[in-house]
Amino acid sequence: MNHYQVVEFLLASAKKPVLPPVLEVQHYSIDYSFEDSQLHFLPLENATYRSVLTLMVASFDREGTMLTGISHVGISNLEPAVYKDVINGEFRLHQEVDVPVEAVSLRLGIQDQMSNHLGTIEIPLPVPSPPDAPRRIKHTLPEIEAD
């Protein structure tokens, strides 16, 4: 249940690191779930409720150097019925990211812009697939034959 308009931008850095090109990535799906007490909403004059969340994802190598970083800003103006569902605990967000295979950790951050509360968690990589997830087999195409 995603009621957010999402805007994507890259994280800014004070110093400009020279990063090697990323050759191979691992795709990750991230699911967020929020309890009603964790989010703050601003009531608006048109009977809707506004929330602004920032979702941040950064990957790091063995030396702790950031390899990739991305941030999504979600702006929501919820109608009263949807707002009621959200405060009753029915709020989830989904995010997809590509991470260099040489990354050894992933740091997730969530900031509620309405309260300025911020939370982070660091996850060691690679994250194993759930046991019941279907396996994807990497197929390669045959070489093109010369005419």
C-alpha positions in Angstrom: 0.0 0.0 0.0 2.0 2.9 -1.3 0.4 6.3 -1.3 3.5 8.4 -1.8 4.7 10.4 -4.7 8.4 9.5 -4.9 11.2 11.7 -6.1 14.7 10.1 -6.5 18.0 11.9 -6.1 21.6 11.0 -5.4 23.1 11.8 -2.1 25.4 14.8 -2.2 28.9 14.7 -0.8 31.3 17.5 0.4 34.2 15.8 -1.3 34.0 14.3 -4.8 35.3 10.7 -4.6 36.6 9.1 -7.7 34.6 5.9 -7.8 35.5 3.0 -10.2 32.7 2.0 -12.6 30.3 -0.6 -11.2 30.5 -3.7 -13.4 28.3 -6.1 -11.6 25.4 -5.5 -9.3 23.1 -7.5 -7.0 19.4 -6.5 -7.0 17.7 -6.2 -3.6 14.0 -5.6 -2.7 13.4 -3.8 0.5 10.0 -3.8 2.3 9.3 -1.2 5.0 6.5 -1.5 7.5 5.5 1.3 9.9 3.4 1.3 13.0 1.0 4.2 13.5 3.0 5.7 16.4 6.2 5.9 14.2 4.8 8.4 11.6 3.7 12.0 12.0 1.1 13.6 9.8 0.2 17.2 9.3 -3.6 17.9 8.9 -4.2 20.2 5.9 -7.1 22.6 5.3 -8.6 20.3 2.6 -9.2 17.5 5.2 -6.1 15.5 3.9 -3.1 14.5 6.0 0.5 15.2 4.8 3.5 13.1 5.5 7.0 13.3 4.0 9.5 10.4 4.3 13.0 10.1 3.1 14.3 6.6 2.4 18.1 6.3 2.1 20.2 3.4 1.0 24.0 3.3 0.9 26.4 0.4 0.2 29.9 0.1 1.6 33.1 -1.9 0.8 35.3 -3.8 3.2 37.2 -0.5 4.1 34.0 1.3 4.9 34.1 3.4 1.7 30.7 4.3 0.3 30.2 2.6 -3.1 26.7 3.8 -3.9 24.1 6.1 -2.3 20.6 6.9 -3.2 17.7 8.7 -1.5 14.0 8.7 -2.2 11.6 11.4 -0.9 8.0 10.4 -0.6 5.3 13.0 -0.2 1.9 11.9 0.7 -1.5 13.8 1.0 -3.8 11.1 2.4 -7.5 11.2 2.1 -9.3 10.7 5.5 -10.2 7.0 4.8 -6.7 6.1 3.7 -5.2 8.1 6.7 -7.4 6.0 9.0 -6.0 2.8 7.5 -2.4 4.1 7.8 -2.8 5.0 11.5 -4.4 1.6 12.2 -1.1 0.0 11.1 -1.7 -0.7 7.4 1.3 1.2 6.0 4.1 -0.4 4.0 6.6 0.9 1.4 8.6 -1.1 -1.1 12.0 -0.1 -2.6 14.2 -1.7 -5.2 18.0 -1.1 -5.4 21.0 -2.3 -7.3 24.1 -2.8 -5.2 27.7 -3.5 -6.4 28.5 -7.2 -5.7 31.7 -6.2 -3.9 29.6 -4.3 -1.3 29.9 -6.0 2.2 27.2 -3.9 3.9 24.0 -2.0 3.2 22.9 0.9 5.4 19.2 1.8 5.3 17.9 5.1 6.7 14.4 6.5 7.2 13.7 10.1 8.1 10.2 11.3 9.0 10.4 14.9 7.7 7.4 15.9 9.8 9.0 15.0 13.1 12.7 15.0 12.0 13.1 11.5 13.5 15.7 9.4 11.8 16.5 5.7 12.1 19.2 3.6 10.5 20.2 0.0 10.3 23.3 -1.7 8.8 22.8 -5.1 7.1 25.8 -7.4 6.2 25.8 -8.5 2.6 25.0 -10.6 0.7 21.5 -11.2 2.1 20.5 -14.8 1.4 17.3 -15.3 -0.5 14.3 -16.7 1.5 14.2 -20.5 1.3 10.8 -20.4 -0.5 11.9 -17.9 -3.1 12.0 -19.1 -6.7 15.5 -19.5 -8.0 16.5 -17.4 -11.0 18.9 -19.0 -13.4 21.3 -16.8 -15.2 21.0 -17.5 -18.9 23.7 -16.5 -21.4 23.1 -16.0 -25.1 25.1 -18.0 -27.6 27.8 -16.2 -29.5 26.8 -14.6 -32.7 28.1 -16.5 -35.7 29.8 -14.6 -38.5 28.0 -14.4 -41.8 
